[in-house]
Amino acid sequence: MSRSKWLLVVIFPVLLILAGGGLYFLSNAPRTPSSSSSPPSSFYSTCDTFELVKDKRNPVPLELAKSVASAYVYKAYPGYNWVFVGQIPAYSAYFGYQSGHVFIFRKDLAPLSTLEELERHARGKPEANQAESSIKYLFNDIATIITGAMKEDELILRHFRGLPQFFVKKQENKEYVEGNFPGKTIGRLIMHTPLSFGYEILFKDSQKATGDIIFGERIDSSSSMTKTYQNNLKRKSEIHAEECKWYKDAIIEAKEANIREWDSYP
């Protein structure tokens, strides 16, 4: 084969492929609007999903949540005979309504059998080392299951062995507030996320909320937390309106799926 024919047979197809790839890349590259013109308002938008996330209208009956937790404790921690000890309601840090049920279970032979007994145990001396911490939190005897309290949320939000930290630290939080803020005490359990809990701060006389929440020794304003959360749910940068619709549709579909799961249980 002559040199010129070899070039036509081998090199020319390669050049065609490279050229085609370049055209494909250019045709599919993201368009950045020029500084001299802005896109139509319908094309880009700030995607705010706060009200959509907030909108939950179907509370879970306590007995249904207890049934879900009682079944799940055996699934998560098999091999033991678990006995229900008690339930603690947890309220949303942002929306006011109850957002979780905290269920505590014990092994059938565990010596402490009521929430009151567990609270007295938790008020004991502070743990000085890992062994004492294990005793304080009762990792060997207790299991905690946290379920949703609204049907728009998942059935199981979190589970773990031992007492919740907020339960063990409750008295410590109470003493901190009452010692540093005369006339104030702690009230309802507040759920920031399934991993983060605190207590609302109340005026002692009226038992009305001050608007603050204590997390350990950190105190946050409920209104500022809500504002931060609301801003986090907004898509700060401009996004395509269709992408925003996708986000909102996904939230709606997830809530509807959770409702169906609650309604079809067991």
C-alpha positions as CSV (number, residue, x, y, z in Angstrom):
1,M,0.0,0.0,0.0
2,S,1.4,3.4,-1.0
3,R,2.1,6.0,1.7
4,S,-0.7,8.3,0.5
5,K,-3.3,5.5,0.7
6,W,-2.1,4.5,4.2
7,L,-2.8,8.1,5.3
8,L,-6.3,8.0,3.9
9,V,-7.2,4.7,5.4
10,V,-5.7,5.1,8.9
11,I,-5.3,8.8,9.7
12,F,-8.4,10.3,8.1
13,P,-10.9,8.2,10.1
14,V,-9.1,9.2,13.3
15,L,-9.3,12.9,12.4
16,L,-13.1,12.4,11.8
17,I,-13.6,10.9,15.2
18,L,-11.7,13.7,16.9
19,A,-13.6,16.3,15.0
20,G,-16.9,14.7,15.8
21,G,-16.0,14.4,19.5
22,G,-15.1,18.1,19.6
23,L,-18.4,19.0,18.0
24,Y,-20.3,16.9,20.5
25,F,-18.5,18.4,23.4
26,L,-19.2,21.9,22.2
27,S,-22.9,21.2,21.5
28,N,-23.3,19.7,25.0
29,A,-21.1,22.1,27.0
30,P,-23.0,24.1,29.7
31,R,-24.0,27.6,28.6
32,T,-22.9,30.4,30.8
33,P,-24.9,33.6,30.2
34,S,-22.9,36.6,29.1
35,S,-22.5,39.5,31.5
36,S,-24.4,41.7,29.1
37,S,-27.6,39.7,29.3
38,S,-29.4,37.9,32.1
39,P,-31.5,34.7,31.6
40,P,-35.3,34.9,31.8
41,S,-36.6,34.8,35.3
42,S,-38.5,31.6,34.5
43,F,-35.3,29.8,33.6
44,Y,-33.4,30.4,36.9
45,S,-34.9,30.8,40.3
46,T,-34.1,30.6,44.1
47,C,-35.4,27.2,45.2
48,D,-37.0,27.5,48.6
49,T,-38.3,24.2,50.1
50,F,-38.8,25.4,53.7
51,E,-42.6,25.5,53.7
52,L,-42.7,22.2,51.8
53,V,-40.5,20.5,54.4
54,K,-42.5,22.1,57.2
55,D,-45.9,21.0,55.9
56,K,-46.6,17.8,57.9
57,R,-50.2,17.1,58.8
58,N,-50.4,13.5,59.9
59,P,-49.3,12.7,63.4
60,V,-48.4,9.1,64.3
61,P,-50.5,7.6,67.1
62,L,-48.4,6.7,70.1
63,E,-49.5,3.1,70.1
64,L,-48.5,2.7,66.4
65,A,-45.1,4.3,67.0
66,K,-44.6,2.0,70.0
67,S,-45.5,-1.1,68.0
68,V,-43.0,-0.1,65.3
69,A,-40.2,0.5,67.9
70,S,-41.1,-2.7,69.8
71,A,-40.7,-4.8,66.7
72,Y,-37.6,-3.0,65.5
73,V,-35.6,-3.4,68.8
74,Y,-35.7,-7.2,68.2
75,K,-34.6,-6.8,64.6
76,A,-31.7,-4.4,65.5
77,Y,-30.6,-6.2,68.7
78,P,-31.7,-9.9,68.5
79,G,-31.0,-12.6,71.0
80,Y,-32.6,-10.8,74.0
81,N,-36.0,-10.4,75.6
82,W,-36.6,-6.7,75.4
83,V,-39.1,-5.0,77.8
84,F,-40.6,-1.6,77.1
85,V,-39.6,1.0,79.8
86,G,-41.0,4.3,78.6
87,Q,-41.4,7.0,75.9
88,I,-40.2,10.6,75.7
89,P,-41.7,13.0,73.1
90,A,-39.3,15.1,71.1
91,Y,-40.3,18.4,69.5
92,S,-39.0,20.0,66.4
93,A,-36.5,22.8,66.9
94,Y,-38.0,24.6,63.9
95,F,-41.6,23.8,63.5
96,G,-43.0,23.4,67.0
97,Y,-44.9,20.1,66.5
98,Q,-43.7,16.8,67.8
99,S,-41.2,15.3,65.5
100,G,-40.0,12.1,67.3
101,H,-40.9,9.4,69.8
102,V,-37.9,8.2,71.9
103,F,-38.6,4.7,73.2
104,I,-36.4,3.1,75.8
105,F,-36.2,-0.7,76.3
106,R,-34.4,-2.9,78.8
107,K,-33.4,-6.5,79.0
108,D,-35.9,-8.5,81.0
109,L,-33.4,-9.2,83.8
110,A,-32.1,-5.6,84.0
111,P,-32.4,-4.3,87.6
112,L,-33.7,-0.8,86.6
113,S,-37.2,-1.1,85.2
114,T,-38.8,2.4,85.1
115,L,-37.9,5.8,83.6
116,E,-37.8,7.2,87.1
117,E,-35.2,4.6,88.2
118,L,-33.2,5.3,85.1
119,E,-33.3,9.1,85.8
120,R,-32.0,8.5,89.4
121,H,-29.3,6.3,88.0
122,A,-28.3,9.0,85.5
123,R,-28.0,11.6,88.3
124,G,-25.3,9.6,89.9
125,K,-21.6,10.7,90.0
126,P,-20.1,11.8,86.7
127,E,-18.3,9.1,84.7
128,A,-14.5,9.4,85.1
129,N,-13.4,6.8,82.5
130,Q,-14.8,4.5,79.8
131,A,-15.8,1.7,82.1
132,E,-17.8,4.1,84.3
133,S,-19.3,5.7,81.2
134,S,-20.5,2.2,80.1
135,I,-22.1,1.7,83.5
136,K,-23.7,5.2,83.5
137,Y,-25.2,4.8,80.0
138,L,-26.2,1.1,80.6
139,F,-25.0,0.0,77.2
140,N,-25.3,-3.7,78.3
141,D,-29.0,-3.4,79.5
142,I,-30.7,-0.7,77.5
143,A,-31.6,0.0,73.9
144,T,-33.1,3.2,72.5
145,I,-35.3,3.4,69.4
146,I,-36.3,6.8,67.9
147,T,-39.3,6.8,65.5
148,G,-40.9,9.5,63.6
149,A,-43.9,11.3,65.1
150,M,-45.3,12.5,61.8
151,K,-46.3,10.1,59.0
152,E,-44.4,12.2,56.5
153,D,-41.2,11.1,58.2
154,E,-39.5,7.7,58.2
155,L,-40.6,5.0,60.7
156,I,-37.1,4.7,62.3
157,L,-35.0,7.8,62.7
158,R,-32.2,6.3,64.8
159,H,-31.4,3.4,67.1
160,F,-28.5,2.6,69.5
161,R,-27.6,0.7,72.6
162,G,-27.7,2.4,75.9
163,L,-29.4,5.5,77.3
164,P,-29.5,8.7,75.1
165,Q,-27.0,11.3,76.0
166,F,-29.7,13.9,76.5
167,F,-31.3,11.7,79.1
168,V,-28.1,11.2,81.0
169,K,-27.2,14.9,80.8
170,K,-30.7,16.2,81.7
171,Q,-30.0,17.0,85.3
172,E,-26.7,18.6,84.4
173,N,-28.5,20.8,81.8
174,K,-31.1,21.8,84.4
175,E,-28.5,22.7,87.0
176,Y,-26.6,24.7,84.5
177,V,-29.6,26.8,83.4
178,E,-30.9,27.3,86.9
179,G,-27.5,28.2,88.2
180,N,-26.6,30.7,85.5
181,F,-30.0,32.1,84.6
182,P,-32.1,32.8,87.8
183,G,-35.8,32.3,87.3
184,K,-35.3,29.9,84.4
185,T,-35.4,26.1,84.0
186,I,-35.6,23.5,81.3
187,G,-38.7,22.0,79.7
188,R,-39.5,19.9,76.7
189,L,-37.0,17.7,74.8
190,I,-36.1,19.4,71.5
191,M,-34.8,17.5,68.4
192,H,-32.5,19.5,66.2
193,T,-31.7,16.3,64.2
194,P,-32.0,12.6,65.1
195,L,-28.3,13.0,66.2
196,S,-28.7,16.3,68.2
197,F,-31.1,17.0,71.1
198,G,-31.5,19.7,73.6
199,Y,-34.0,21.2,76.0
200,E,-36.1,24.3,75.7
201,I,-35.6,26.9,78.4
202,L,-38.6,28.1,80.4
203,F,-39.5,30.9,82.8
204,K,-40.0,29.1,86.1
205,D,-43.0,31.1,87.2
206,S,-45.1,31.0,84.0
207,Q,-43.6,27.8,82.5
208,K,-43.6,29.7,79.2
209,A,-40.7,29.2,76.7
210,T,-38.0,31.9,76.6
211,G,-37.3,31.2,73.0
212,D,-33.9,29.6,73.8
213,I,-32.7,26.0,73.7
214,I,-29.8,24.5,75.6
215,F,-27.5,21.9,73.9
216,G,-25.0,20.9,76.5
217,E,-23.5,24.2,77.7
218,R,-24.4,25.9,74.4
219,I,-27.5,28.0,74.3
220,D,-29.1,28.9,70.9
221,S,-32.0,31.1,70.0
222,S,-34.9,29.1,68.5
223,S,-35.7,31.8,66.0
224,S,-32.1,32.1,64.8
225,M,-31.8,28.3,64.4
226,T,-35.0,28.3,62.4
227,K,-33.8,31.2,60.2
228,T,-30.5,29.3,59.6
229,Y,-32.3,26.1,58.8
230,Q,-34.6,28.0,56.4
231,N,-31.7,29.6,54.6
232,N,-30.0,26.2,54.3
233,L,-33.1,24.8,52.5
234,K,-32.9,27.6,50.0
235,R,-30.7,27.1,47.0
236,K,-28.6,30.2,47.3
237,S,-27.2,30.1,43.8
238,E,-29.5,30.4,40.8
239,I,-30.6,27.0,39.6
240,H,-32.7,25.9,36.7
241,A,-36.4,26.0,37.4
242,E,-36.8,22.4,36.3
243,E,-34.1,21.3,38.8
244,C,-36.0,23.1,41.6
245,K,-39.2,21.3,40.5
246,W,-37.2,18.0,40.7
247,Y,-36.2,18.8,44.3
248,K,-39.7,19.6,45.3
249,D,-41.2,16.6,43.6
250,A,-38.6,14.4,45.4
251,I,-39.6,15.8,48.8
252,I,-43.3,15.2,48.0
253,E,-42.7,11.7,46.8
254,A,-40.7,10.8,49.9
255,K,-43.4,12.1,52.2
256,E,-46.1,10.2,50.4
257,A,-44.0,7.0,50.5
258,N,-43.5,7.4,54.3
259,I,-47.2,7.9,54.8
260,R,-48.0,4.8,52.8
261,E,-45.4,2.8,54.9
262,W,-46.9,4.0,58.2
263,D,-50.5,3.3,57.0
264,S,-49.6,-0.2,55.8
265,Y,-47.8,-1.2,59.0
266,P,-47.5,-4.0,60.1
